[in-house]
Amino acid sequence: VNGPQVNFYANDTKVTAITSTTGVESTLGTGYGSAGLGGLYSALNPGQYSFSGRISATVDKDLPIARIAGTLVATKAYSVYLSGFYDATAKTTDGFILEDNFPATFDFTQAYVRFVHAIANAGPLQLVVRNTTTNAEVPVGTSVAYKAGGAFVPVPAGVYDLNARLAGQTANAFTRTAVNFVAGRVYTVGARGDITVTSTTAVNRPFLDNTANR
């Protein structure tokens, strides 16, 4: 929240970028609420890494605002997140890495959805999706703590309202409407923002992103 645009690095290798037509590296990067590489994966050798988000703008160019340690295992997939609140004085923010643990068996008649919690000032959250045609609700796993993600859960293809609920609550803390889950696809729904914001238009309001993993 409130953080600058960044390029992501694995150790000192740049793994995300914005296209430049000038031959000079773009001062734009991955912004708040966006996924680097358009949500696609970058192939890296297995091993231990220090991942970082580094400022892409001219001012403080390439300054790391977060460093996240992780060990990559061959044939597995991972996602790296910047999260929490940006400290404009220290020029730091939080971050974490998760394995994208896809199901061993895959039913191509279903979509698969998991929930990742990246709101630093919110308690454990549960994602419940409601089919807009049948009104049937599907819990996407159980409650998830900050910096954690649940398992991928099969969900019938369709259009859904996404509802985030604080653990033990039946009321929705915040909602995103009309999200389409396509059969044979895998999605991560991520919660971001500031849980105390009640505005429905503020950039830092609690929000649910939907990213196709594959």
Secondary structure, DSSP 8 states (H G I E B T S, - for coil): -----EEEEETTEE------SSSS--S--B-TT--GGGG------SEEEEEEEEE-SSTTTT-EEEEEEEEE-TT--EEEEEEEEEETTTTEEEEEEEE----SS--TTEEEEEEEE--TT---EEEEEEETTT--EEEEEEEE-TTEE---EEEESEEEEEEEEETT--S-SEEEEEEEE-TT-EEEEEEES-TT---SS-TTS-EEEEEE--
